[in-house]
């Protein structure tokens, strides 16, 4: 058996960032560890840049309404309305928010930022009242429906370990219960101090029982053919 630790699946992070410069007037999640759903309100940001971009859309709509119908027959004009809409999309507004601006015919200097993913908030990097620049991260959300398990494999274990193998995982937290994953990565470098290689296992975690930093034990049951070669059905046709 190998020992290891549960970690976040780095491919399942969602980042809530400032798409416009401004002031964070409201942070709807006050601390890390909170579960959020996709589309939940996360941030209420004040931004003068947002106001001017909305004003462009309102003026473009007004111009379209006032333009004589005959003018469209002469030359195809630039679609200022669609250009203004696209600018707002790039600033992070959802289609529903843009439609609401057009309906109200009035700009707002605040923007609500929604969570792009469901999961657990693992980082809160700003406070209410902070000023942010475009691209600054405010929260990090991790989806724990799948986790990584990092195992330490000794040199003597390496002949029995292959990419794609099934792994059985047990924990002290849930005696008698087994979790199953698959080897997704074998570190190519040996740690000369511990004489181990890190092995990463992808483990489905739909019930959320496996928590990051939880210690685990793992076993691999390879199929051995004549001559001692490791054979596994999931490896058929793969070069390893």
GUGUDREN-11043 format. One line per field, with one value per atom (N, C-alpha, C): residue number from 1; residue in three letters; atom name; x, y, z negated. Coordinates in steps of 0.2 Angstrom, whole numbers, plus 2048, in hexadecimal, padded with zeros to 3 digits. Layout:
N
vexgu: [NUM,...]
vexfi: [ALA,...]
zami: [CA,...]
east: [X,...]
north: [Y,...]
up: [Z,...]
//
This chain:
240
vexgu: [1,1,1,2,2,2,3,3,3,4,4,4,5,5,5,6,6,6,7,7,7,8,8,8,9,9,9,10,10,10,11,11,11,12,12,12,13,13,13,14,14,14,15,15,15,16,16,16,17,17,17,18,18,18,19,19,19,20,20,20,21,21,21,22,22,22,23,23,23,24,24,24,25,25,25,26,26,26,27,27,27,28,28,28,29,29,29,30,30,30,31,31,31,32,32,32,33,33,33,34,34,34,35,35,35,36,36,36,37,37,37,38,38,38,39,39,39,40,40,40,41,41,41,42,42,42,43,43,43,44,44,44,45,45,45,46,46,46,47,47,47,48,48,48,49,49,49,50,50,50,51,51,51,52,52,52,53,53,53,54,54,54,55,55,55,56,56,56,57,57,57,58,58,58,59,59,59,60,60,60,61,61,61,62,62,62,63,63,63,64,64,64,65,65,65,66,66,66,67,67,67,68,68,68,69,69,69,70,70,70,71,71,71,72,72,72,73,73,73,74,74,74,75,75,75,76,76,76,77,77,77,78,78,78,79,79,79,80,80,80,81,81,81,82,82,82,83,83,83,84,84,84,85,85,85,86,86,86,87,87,87,88,88,88,89,89,89,90,90,90,91,91,91,92,92,92,93,93,93,94,94,94,95,95,95,96,96,96,97,97,97,98,98,98,99,99,99,100,100,100,101,101,101,102,102,102,103,103,103,104,104,104,105,105,105,106,106,106,107,107,107,108,108,108,109,109,109,110,110,110,111,111,111,112,112,112,113,113,113,114,114,114,115,115,115,116,116,116,117,117,117,118,118,118,119,119,119,120,120,120,121,121,121,122,122,122,123,123,123,124,124,124,125,125,125,126,126,126,127,127,127,128,128,128,129,129,129,130,130,130,131,131,131,132,132,132,133,133,133,134,134,134,135,135,135,136,136,136,137,137,137,138,138,138,139,139,139,140,140,140,141,141,141,142,142,142,143,143,143,144,144,144,145,145,145,146,146,146,147,147,147,148,148,148,149,149,149,150,150,150,151,151,151,152,152,152,153,153,153,154,154,154,155,155,155,156,156,156,157,157,157,158,158,158,159,159,159,160,160,160,161,161,161,162,162,162,163,163,163,164,164,164,165,165,165,166,166,166,167,167,167,168,168,168,169,169,169,170,170,170,171,171,171,172,172,172,173,173,173,174,174,174,175,175,175,176,176,176,177,177,177,178,178,178,179,179,179,180,180,180,181,181,181,182,182,182,183,183,183,184,184,184,185,185,185,186,186,186,187,187,187,188,188,188,189,189,189,190,190,190,191,191,191,192,192,192,193,193,193,194,194,194,195,195,195,196,196,196,197,197,197,198,198,198,199,199,199,200,200,200,201,201,201,202,202,202,203,203,203,204,204,204,205,205,205,206,206,206,207,207,207,208,208,208,209,209,209,210,210,210,211,211,211,212,212,212,213,213,213,214,214,214,215,215,215,216,216,216,217,217,217,218,218,218,219,219,219,220,220,220,221,221,221,222,222,222,223,223,223,224,224,224,225,225,225,226,226,226,227,227,227,228,228,228,229,229,229,230,230,230,231,231,231,232,232,232,233,233,233,234,234,234,235,235,235,236,236,236,237,237,237,238,238,238,239,239,239,240,240,240]
vexfi: [UNK,UNK,UNK,UNK,UNK,UNK,UNK,UNK,UNK,UNK,UNK,UNK,UNK,UNK,UNK,UNK,UNK,UNK,UNK,UNK,UNK,UNK,UNK,UNK,UNK,UNK,UNK,UNK,UNK,UNK,UNK,UNK,UNK,UNK,UNK,UNK,UNK,UNK,UNK,UNK,UNK,UNK,UNK,UNK,UNK,UNK,UNK,UNK,UNK,UNK,UNK,UNK,UNK,UNK,UNK,UNK,UNK,UNK,UNK,UNK,UNK,UNK,UNK,UNK,UNK,UNK,UNK,UNK,UNK,UNK,UNK,UNK,UNK,UNK,UNK,UNK,UNK,UNK,UNK,UNK,UNK,UNK,UNK,UNK,UNK,UNK,UNK,UNK,UNK,UNK,UNK,UNK,UNK,UNK,UNK,UNK,UNK,UNK,UNK,UNK,UNK,UNK,UNK,UNK,UNK,UNK,UNK,UNK,UNK,UNK,UNK,UNK,UNK,UNK,UNK,UNK,UNK,UNK,UNK,UNK,UNK,UNK,UNK,UNK,UNK,UNK,UNK,UNK,UNK,UNK,UNK,UNK,UNK,UNK,UNK,UNK,UNK,UNK,UNK,UNK,UNK,UNK,UNK,UNK,UNK,UNK,UNK,UNK,UNK,UNK,UNK,UNK,UNK,UNK,UNK,UNK,UNK,UNK,UNK,UNK,UNK,UNK,UNK,UNK,UNK,UNK,UNK,UNK,UNK,UNK,UNK,UNK,UNK,UNK,UNK,UNK,UNK,UNK,UNK,UNK,UNK,UNK,UNK,UNK,UNK,UNK,UNK,UNK,UNK,UNK,UNK,UNK,UNK,UNK,UNK,UNK,UNK,UNK,UNK,UNK,UNK,UNK,UNK,UNK,UNK,UNK,UNK,UNK,UNK,UNK,UNK,UNK,UNK,UNK,UNK,UNK,UNK,UNK,UNK,UNK,UNK,UNK,UNK,UNK,UNK,UNK,UNK,UNK,UNK,UNK,UNK,UNK,UNK,UNK,UNK,UNK,UNK,UNK,UNK,UNK,UNK,UNK,UNK,UNK,UNK,UNK,UNK,UNK,UNK,UNK,UNK,UNK,UNK,UNK,UNK,UNK,UNK,UNK,UNK,UNK,UNK,UNK,UNK,UNK,UNK,UNK,UNK,UNK,UNK,UNK,UNK,UNK,UNK,UNK,UNK,UNK,UNK,UNK,UNK,UNK,UNK,UNK,UNK,UNK,UNK,UNK,UNK,UNK,UNK,UNK,UNK,UNK,UNK,UNK,UNK,UNK,UNK,UNK,UNK,UNK,UNK,UNK,UNK,UNK,UNK,UNK,UNK,UNK,UNK,UNK,UNK,UNK,UNK,UNK,UNK,UNK,UNK,UNK,UNK,UNK,UNK,UNK,UNK,UNK,UNK,UNK,UNK,UNK,UNK,UNK,UNK,UNK,UNK,UNK,UNK,UNK,UNK,UNK,UNK,UNK,UNK,UNK,UNK,UNK,UNK,UNK,UNK,UNK,UNK,UNK,UNK,UNK,UNK,UNK,UNK,UNK,UNK,UNK,UNK,UNK,UNK,UNK,UNK,UNK,UNK,UNK,UNK,UNK,UNK,UNK,UNK,UNK,UNK,UNK,UNK,UNK,UNK,UNK,UNK,UNK,UNK,UNK,UNK,UNK,UNK,UNK,UNK,UNK,UNK,UNK,UNK,UNK,UNK,UNK,UNK,UNK,UNK,UNK,UNK,UNK,UNK,UNK,UNK,UNK,UNK,UNK,UNK,UNK,UNK,UNK,UNK,UNK,UNK,UNK,UNK,UNK,UNK,UNK,UNK,UNK,UNK,UNK,UNK,UNK,UNK,UNK,UNK,UNK,UNK,UNK,UNK,UNK,UNK,UNK,UNK,UNK,UNK,UNK,UNK,UNK,UNK,UNK,UNK,UNK,UNK,UNK,UNK,UNK,UNK,UNK,UNK,UNK,UNK,UNK,UNK,UNK,UNK,UNK,UNK,UNK,UNK,UNK,UNK,UNK,UNK,UNK,UNK,UNK,UNK,UNK,UNK,UNK,UNK,UNK,UNK,UNK,UNK,UNK,UNK,UNK,UNK,UNK,UNK,UNK,UNK,UNK,UNK,UNK,UNK,UNK,UNK,UNK,UNK,UNK,UNK,UNK,UNK,UNK,UNK,UNK,UNK,UNK,UNK,UNK,UNK,UNK,UNK,UNK,UNK,UNK,UNK,UNK,UNK,UNK,UNK,UNK,UNK,UNK,UNK,UNK,UNK,UNK,UNK,UNK,UNK,UNK,UNK,UNK,UNK,UNK,UNK,UNK,UNK,UNK,UNK,UNK,UNK,UNK,UNK,UNK,UNK,UNK,UNK,UNK,UNK,UNK,UNK,UNK,UNK,UNK,UNK,UNK,UNK,UNK,UNK,UNK,UNK,UNK,UNK,UNK,UNK,UNK,UNK,UNK,UNK,UNK,UNK,UNK,UNK,UNK,UNK,UNK,UNK,UNK,UNK,UNK,UNK,UNK,UNK,UNK,UNK,UNK,UNK,UNK,UNK,UNK,UNK,UNK,UNK,UNK,UNK,UNK,UNK,UNK,UNK,UNK,UNK,UNK,UNK,UNK,UNK,UNK,UNK,UNK,UNK,UNK,UNK,UNK,UNK,UNK,UNK,UNK,UNK,UNK,UNK,UNK,UNK,UNK,UNK,UNK,UNK,UNK,UNK,UNK,UNK,UNK,UNK,UNK,UNK,UNK,UNK,UNK,UNK,UNK,UNK,UNK,UNK,UNK,UNK,UNK,UNK,UNK,UNK,UNK,UNK,UNK,UNK,UNK,UNK,UNK,UNK,UNK,UNK,UNK,UNK,UNK,UNK,UNK,UNK,UNK,UNK,UNK,UNK,UNK,UNK,UNK,UNK,UNK,UNK,UNK,UNK,UNK,UNK,UNK,UNK,UNK,UNK,UNK,UNK,UNK,UNK,UNK,UNK,UNK,UNK,UNK,UNK,UNK,UNK,UNK,UNK,UNK,UNK,UNK,UNK,UNK,UNK,UNK,UNK,UNK,UNK,UNK,UNK,UNK,UNK,UNK,UNK,UNK,UNK,UNK,UNK,UNK,UNK,UNK,UNK,UNK,UNK,UNK,UNK,UNK]
zami: [N,CA,C,N,CA,C,N,CA,C,N,CA,C,N,CA,C,N,CA,C,N,CA,C,N,CA,C,N,CA,C,N,CA,C,N,CA,C,N,CA,C,N,CA,C,N,CA,C,N,CA,C,N,CA,C,N,CA,C,N,CA,C,N,CA,C,N,CA,C,N,CA,C,N,CA,C,N,CA,C,N,CA,C,N,CA,C,N,CA,C,N,CA,C,N,CA,C,N,CA,C,N,CA,C,N,CA,C,N,CA,C,N,CA,C,N,CA,C,N,CA,C,N,CA,C,N,CA,C,N,CA,C,N,CA,C,N,CA,C,N,CA,C,N,CA,C,N,CA,C,N,CA,C,N,CA,C,N,CA,C,N,CA,C,N,CA,C,N,CA,C,N,CA,C,N,CA,C,N,CA,C,N,CA,C,N,CA,C,N,CA,C,N,CA,C,N,CA,C,N,CA,C,N,CA,C,N,CA,C,N,CA,C,N,CA,C,N,CA,C,N,CA,C,N,CA,C,N,CA,C,N,CA,C,N,CA,C,N,CA,C,N,CA,C,N,CA,C,N,CA,C,N,CA,C,N,CA,C,N,CA,C,N,CA,C,N,CA,C,N,CA,C,N,CA,C,N,CA,C,N,CA,C,N,CA,C,N,CA,C,N,CA,C,N,CA,C,N,CA,C,N,CA,C,N,CA,C,N,CA,C,N,CA,C,N,CA,C,N,CA,C,N,CA,C,N,CA,C,N,CA,C,N,CA,C,N,CA,C,N,CA,C,N,CA,C,N,CA,C,N,CA,C,N,CA,C,N,CA,C,N,CA,C,N,CA,C,N,CA,C,N,CA,C,N,CA,C,N,CA,C,N,CA,C,N,CA,C,N,CA,C,N,CA,C,N,CA,C,N,CA,C,N,CA,C,N,CA,C,N,CA,C,N,CA,C,N,CA,C,N,CA,C,N,CA,C,N,CA,C,N,CA,C,N,CA,C,N,CA,C,N,CA,C,N,CA,C,N,CA,C,N,CA,C,N,CA,C,N,CA,C,N,CA,C,N,CA,C,N,CA,C,N,CA,C,N,CA,C,N,CA,C,N,CA,C,N,CA,C,N,CA,C,N,CA,C,N,CA,C,N,CA,C,N,CA,C,N,CA,C,N,CA,C,N,CA,C,N,CA,C,N,CA,C,N,CA,C,N,CA,C,N,CA,C,N,CA,C,N,CA,C,N,CA,C,N,CA,C,N,CA,C,N,CA,C,N,CA,C,N,CA,C,N,CA,C,N,CA,C,N,CA,C,N,CA,C,N,CA,C,N,CA,C,N,CA,C,N,CA,C,N,CA,C,N,CA,C,N,CA,C,N,CA,C,N,CA,C,N,CA,C,N,CA,C,N,CA,C,N,CA,C,N,CA,C,N,CA,C,N,CA,C,N,CA,C,N,CA,C,N,CA,C,N,CA,C,N,CA,C,N,CA,C,N,CA,C,N,CA,C,N,CA,C,N,CA,C,N,CA,C,N,CA,C,N,CA,C,N,CA,C,N,CA,C,N,CA,C,N,CA,C,N,CA,C,N,CA,C,N,CA,C,N,CA,C,N,CA,C,N,CA,C,N,CA,C,N,CA,C,N,CA,C,N,CA,C,N,CA,C,N,CA,C,N,CA,C,N,CA,C,N,CA,C,N,CA,C,N,CA,C,N,CA,C,N,CA,C,N,CA,C,N,CA,C,N,CA,C,N,CA,C,N,CA,C,N,CA,C,N,CA,C,N,CA,C,N,CA,C,N,CA,C,N,CA,C,N,CA,C,N,CA,C,N,CA,C,N,CA,C,N,CA,C,N,CA,C,N,CA,C,N,CA,C,N,CA,C,N,CA,C,N,CA,C,N,CA,C]
east: [804,800,804,802,805,801,804,801,801,7FC,7FC,7F7,7F5,7F1,7EC,7E6,7E1,7E3,7E2,7E3,7DE,7DD,7D9,7DA,7D5,7D7,7D7,7DE,7DF,7DC,7D9,7D6,7CE,7CC,7C5,7C5,7C9,7C9,7C5,7C1,7BE,7C0,7C1,7C4,7BF,7BE,7BA,7BF,7BF,7C4,7C0,7C3,7C0,7C1,7BC,7BC,7BD,7BB,7BC,7BF,7C3,7C6,7C0,7C1,7BC,7BD,7B7,7B7,7B2,7B5,7B0,7AC,7A6,7A1,79D,79D,79A,79E,79F,7A2,79D,799,794,796,79C,79F,7A5,7A3,7A8,7AE,7AE,7B3,7B4,7BA,7BB,7B8,7B7,7B3,7AC,7A9,7A2,7A1,79B,799,795,797,793,791,78C,789,78B,78C,78D,787,789,785,783,786,784,788,784,787,78E,793,799,79C,79B,79E,79A,799,796,79B,79D,7A3,7A0,7A3,7A2,7A7,7A5,7AA,7A7,7AB,7A9,7AA,7AF,7B0,7AA,7A7,7A0,79B,79A,795,796,79C,79D,79B,79D,79C,794,790,789,786,789,787,787,78D,78E,788,786,781,77A,779,773,772,778,778,778,77B,77B,774,770,769,765,766,762,764,76A,76C,768,768,765,75D,75A,753,752,756,755,758,75C,75E,759,759,754,754,74F,74F,753,752,756,75D,760,767,76A,767,769,76A,767,768,76E,771,777,77D,77F,785,784,786,785,789,786,78A,78D,791,794,78E,78D,788,78B,789,78C,789,782,77F,782,784,787,78E,791,798,798,793,792,791,78C,78B,791,795,79B,7A0,7A0,7A5,7A2,79C,799,79A,79A,79B,7A2,7A7,7AE,7AF,7AB,7AC,7A8,7A6,7A3,79C,798,791,78D,789,785,780,77D,778,772,770,76A,76B,771,773,773,775,775,76E,76A,763,75F,761,75E,760,767,769,765,764,760,759,756,74F,74E,753,752,755,759,75B,75F,762,766,76C,772,778,779,77D,77E,786,788,78F,791,78D,78F,78E,792,791,791,78D,78D,791,796,79A,797,796,793,799,798,79C,79C,7A2,7A2,7A1,7A2,7A2,79F,79C,79A,7A0,7A0,7A5,7A6,7AC,7AE,7B3,7B1,7B6,7BC,7C2,7C8,7CD,7CB,7CF,7CB,7CC,7C9,7CE,7D0,7D6,7D5,7CE,7CD,7C8,7C7,7C3,7BE,7B8,7B3,7B7,7B6,7B9,7BF,7C2,7C9,7C7,7CC,7CC,7D0,7CE,7D1,7D2,7D7,7D9,7D6,7D5,7D3,7D7,7D4,7D7,7DA,7D9,7DA,7D6,7D8,7D4,7D1,7CB,7C7,7C6,7C4,7C2,7C5,7C6,7C8,7C3,7BF,7BA,7BD,7BD,7BF,7B9,7B8,7B3,7B6,7B3,7B6,7B2,7AF,7AB,7B1,7B6,7BC,7C2,7C6,7CC,7D2,7D8,7DE,7E1,7E4,7E7,7EF,7F3,7FA,7FD,800,803,80A,80E,815,817,81A,81B,823,825,82C,82F,835,839,836,835,834,82C,828,821,821,826,825,824,827,825,81E,81A,813,80E,811,80C,80D,807,806,800,801,7FC,7F5,7F0,7E9,7E7,7EB,7E9,7E4,7E0,7DB,7DE,7DC,7DF,7DA,7DB,7D6,7D8,7D4,7D6,7D2,7D5,7D2,7D4,7D0,7D2,7D0,7D3,7D2,7CB,7C9,7C3,7BD,7BD,7B8,7BA,7BB,7BD,7B8,7BB,7B8,7B5,7B6,7B3,7B9,7B8,7BD,7BB,7C0,7BF,7C3,7C1,7C5,7C7,7CD,7CF,7D4,7D7,7DB,7E1,7E7,7ED,7EE,7EF,7EF,7F5,7FA,801,806,80C,811,817,819,81E,825,828,82E,834,834,83A,839,83F,83F,841,83E,840,846,84C,852,853,84F,84F,84A,844,83F,83F,843,843,83C,838,831,82F,82A,828,820,81E,817,813,80D,809,802,7FF,7F8,7F3,7EE,7E8,7E2,7DE,7D7,7D2,7CE,7C9,7C3,7BE,7B7,7B5,7B2,7B0,7A9,7A4,79D,79A,79C,799,79D,7A3,7A7,7AA,7AB,7AE,7B5,7B8,7C0,7C1,7C5,7C6,7CE,7CF,7D6,7DA,7E0,7E5,7E3,7DE,7DD,7E2,7E5,7E9,7E6,7E9,7E6,7EB,7E8,7ED,7EA,7EE,7EC,7EF,7EC,7EF,7ED,7F2,7F1,7F2,7ED,7ED,7EE,7F5,7F6,7F5,7F4,7F3,7FA,7FD,804,804,807,807,80D,80E,814,81A,820,826,826,820,820,81E,81C,819,813,812,80B,806,801,7FC,7F5,7F2,7EC,7E7,7E1,7DC,7DC,7DC,7DC,7E2,7E7,7ED,7EE,7E9,7EA,7EA,7EF,7F0,7F4,7F6,7FA,801,805,80C,80E,811,813,81A]
north: [7FA,800,806,80B,812,817,81C,821,828,82C,832,837,83C,841,844,846,848,850,852,858,85B,861,864,862,861,860,867,868,86F,871,86B,86D,86F,86F,870,876,87B,881,886,88B,890,897,89C,8A2,8A8,8AB,8B1,8B7,8BB,8C0,8C7,8CC,8D3,8D4,8D4,8D5,8DC,8E1,8E8,8EB,8F0,8F3,8F6,8F6,8F9,8F8,8F9,8F8,8F3,8EE,8E9,8EB,8ED,8EF,8EA,8E3,8DE,8D7,8D3,8CD,8C8,8C4,8C0,8BA,8B8,8B2,8B5,8B4,8B7,8B4,8AD,8A9,8A3,8A0,89A,894,88F,889,889,88E,88F,88B,887,884,889,889,88E,88A,88C,889,88D,88A,88E,894,89A,89F,8A3,8A1,8A4,8AB,8B0,8B7,8B6,8B9,8B9,8C0,8C5,8CC,8D1,8D7,8DD,8E2,8E4,8E8,8EF,8F5,8FB,8FD,8FF,900,906,90C,911,90F,90A,908,904,900,8FD,902,907,90C,90F,911,914,90F,908,903,902,903,902,908,90E,914,914,911,910,90B,906,902,906,909,90D,912,916,91B,917,912,90E,90C,90A,908,90E,913,91A,91C,91B,91D,919,912,90E,90F,911,913,919,91E,925,925,920,920,91F,923,922,91B,918,911,911,917,917,917,919,919,912,90D,906,903,907,904,907,90C,90F,90B,909,906,902,8FC,8F8,8FC,8FF,902,8FD,8FF,8FB,8FA,8F4,8F3,8F5,8FB,8FE,8FB,8F8,8F5,8EF,8EB,8E4,8E5,8EA,8EB,8ED,8F1,8F3,8ED,8E9,8E3,8DF,8DE,8DA,8DC,8E3,8E6,8E4,8E4,8E3,8DB,8D7,8D0,8CF,8D3,8D2,8D5,8D9,8DC,8D7,8D2,8CD,8CC,8D0,8D0,8CA,8C7,8C2,8C5,8C1,8C3,8C6,8C3,8C5,8CC,8CE,8D4,8DA,8D8,8DC,8DE,8D9,8DA,8DE,8DE,8E2,8E9,8EA,8F1,8F4,8F0,8F3,8F4,8F0,8F1,8F7,8F8,8FE,904,903,909,90E,90B,90F,90B,90E,90B,90A,905,904,904,906,907,901,8FC,8F6,8EF,8EA,8E4,8DE,8D9,8D3,8CE,8CB,8C5,8BF,8BA,8B4,8AE,8A9,8A3,89F,89E,89A,893,891,88A,888,882,880,87D,87E,87B,87E,87E,881,886,88C,892,890,890,88E,894,899,89F,8A5,8AA,8B1,8B6,8B9,8BD,8C5,8C7,8CE,8CF,8D5,8D7,8DC,8DD,8E2,8E9,8ED,8F4,8F4,8EE,8EE,8F1,8F4,8F6,8F1,8EF,8E9,8EC,8E9,8EA,8E4,8E6,8E0,8DA,8D4,8CE,8CC,8D0,8CE,8C9,8C4,8BE,8C0,8BE,8C0,8B9,8B4,8AE,8A8,8A2,89C,897,894,88E,888,883,87C,877,874,86E,868,865,85F,859,859,853,84E,850,84C,84F,84B,84D,84A,84C,849,846,840,83D,83C,83F,83F,839,834,82E,82E,82C,82B,823,822,81C,81B,815,814,811,811,80E,807,803,7FC,7FB,801,801,802,805,808,803,7FD,7F8,7F5,7F7,7F5,7FA,800,806,808,809,80C,811,815,81A,816,819,816,811,80E,809,80B,807,808,808,80C,80C,80C,808,808,80C,811,815,814,814,814,81A,81C,821,81F,823,822,825,82A,82D,828,824,820,818,815,80E,80A,805,800,803,809,80C,80D,80B,80B,811,814,819,816,818,815,81B,81B,820,81D,821,81E,823,81F,823,827,82E,833,835,835,838,835,833,830,835,838,83D,83A,83D,83A,83B,83F,840,83D,839,836,83B,83B,83F,83C,83E,83B,83A,83E,83E,838,838,833,82D,82D,828,826,82B,829,82E,82B,82F,831,837,839,836,833,830,834,836,83A,835,835,831,835,835,838,834,837,833,837,834,837,838,83D,83F,842,83F,842,844,840,841,846,848,84D,84A,844,841,842,841,842,84A,84C,853,854,85A,85C,85B,859,858,852,84E,848,842,83F,839,833,82F,829,824,81E,818,815,813,811,80A,806,800,7FF,7FC,7FB,7F4,7F1,7EA,7E8,7E8,7E7,7E0,7DF,7D8,7D7,7D1,7CF,7C9,7CA,7C5,7C1,7BC,7B9,7BD,7BC,7C0,7C6,7C7,7CC,7D3,7D3,7D9,7DB,7E2,7E4,7E5,7E2,7E2,7E5,7EA,7ED,7EE,7EC,7ED,7F5,7F9,800,803,7FF,801,7FF,7FB,7F8,7FD,7FC,801,807,808,80E,80D,812,811,814,811,813,813]
up: [800,800,800,803,803,7FF,7FC,7F9,7FD,7FB,7FF,7FC,7FF,7FD,802,800,805,806,80D,80F,813,815,819,820,825,82C,82F,831,833,83A,83D,844,842,83C,83A,836,837,833,837,834,837,834,838,835,836,831,831,831,837,838,839,839,83B,842,846,84D,84E,84A,84A,844,845,83F,83B,834,830,829,825,81E,81C,817,815,810,811,80D,809,80B,808,80A,805,806,803,807,804,800,801,7FD,7F9,7F2,7ED,7EB,7EC,7EA,7EE,7EE,7F2,7EF,7F3,7F1,7F3,7F5,7F7,7FE,7FE,804,808,80F,813,819,81D,823,829,82F,835,836,837,837,831,82B,825,825,822,821,81D,81F,81C,81A,81F,81E,820,81D,820,820,826,827,82A,828,82B,830,836,83B,840,840,845,84C,84D,854,856,852,854,856,852,853,85A,85C,863,869,867,86C,86D,868,869,86C,86B,86E,875,878,87F,882,87E,881,881,87C,87C,882,883,888,88F,890,896,898,892,893,895,892,894,89B,89D,8A4,8A9,8A7,8AC,8AD,8A7,8A8,8AB,8AB,8AE,8B5,8B7,8BE,8C3,8C9,8CE,8D1,8D3,8D6,8DC,8E0,8E7,8E6,8E1,8E0,8E0,8DF,8DF,8E6,8EB,8F2,8F5,8F2,8F6,8F5,8EF,8ED,8E6,8E6,8DF,8DA,8D5,8D0,8CB,8C7,8C1,8BC,8BA,8B5,8AE,8AC,8A6,8A0,8A1,89B,899,89E,89D,89B,89D,89B,893,891,88A,886,888,885,884,889,888,883,883,87E,877,876,86F,86E,873,872,86F,873,871,86A,867,861,85B,85E,859,858,85C,85B,85E,85B,85E,863,867,86C,869,863,85F,85D,85B,858,85E,863,869,86B,86B,86D,868,862,85D,85E,860,861,867,86C,872,870,86C,869,865,860,85C,85F,865,868,863,85F,85A,857,858,855,84E,84C,845,844,83E,83D,839,838,834,838,837,83B,836,836,832,836,833,836,833,837,835,835,831,831,838,83B,841,840,83A,838,832,831,82A,826,820,81C,815,812,80C,80D,80A,80A,806,809,805,804,808,807,807,803,803,802,808,808,807,807,806,801,7FF,7F9,7FC,7F9,7FB,7FB,800,800,804,805,809,810,813,81A,81E,823,827,82E,832,839,83D,843,848,847,846,846,83F,83A,833,831,82D,82B,824,823,81D,819,81D,819,81E,81B,81E,81C,821,81F,822,81D,81F,820,825,826,823,81E,81A,81C,822,825,827,828,82A,826,823,820,822,821,822,81C,81C,817,819,815,816,812,815,811,812,80D,80D,80F,815,817,816,813,812,818,819,81F,820,81B,81B,81E,81D,820,827,82A,831,836,836,83B,83B,836,836,837,838,839,840,843,84A,84A,84F,851,852,850,851,84D,848,843,83E,83D,837,830,82C,825,820,81B,815,810,80D,808,802,7FC,7F6,7F1,7EC,7E8,7E1,7DC,7D5,7D3,7D7,7D6,7D7,7DC,7DE,7DE,7D8,7D8,7DB,7DF,7E3,7EA,7EB,7F1,7F6,7FC,802,807,809,80F,814,81A,820,825,827,82C,831,835,83B,83B,83C,83D,843,842,847,849,844,845,840,843,83F,840,83B,83B,83E,843,846,842,83C,838,831,82F,829,823,81E,818,815,815,813,80B,808,801,7FE,801,7FF,803,809,80D,810,811,813,819,81D,822,821,823,822,827,825,82A,829,82E,82D,830,82B,82D,82D,833,833,830,82B,827,827,82A,829,822,821,81A,819,81C,81D,816,811,80A,806,809,805,7FF,7FE,7F8,7F8,7FE,7FE,7FD,7F8,7F7,7F8,7FB,7FD,7F6,7F6,7F1,7ED,7EE,7EB,7ED,7E8,7E9,7EB,7F0,7F3,7F3,7F4,7F6,7FD,801,808,80A,80D,810,817,81B,822,823,827,828,830,832,839,83B,841,844,847,845,847,84C,852,857,856,85B,85B,85C,859,859,855,850,84B,84E,855,857,854,853,850,856,856,85B,858,85B,858,85E,85E,863,865,861,862,866,866,86A,871,873,879,87F,883,889,887,880,87E,87D,87F,87E,878,873,86D,86C]
//
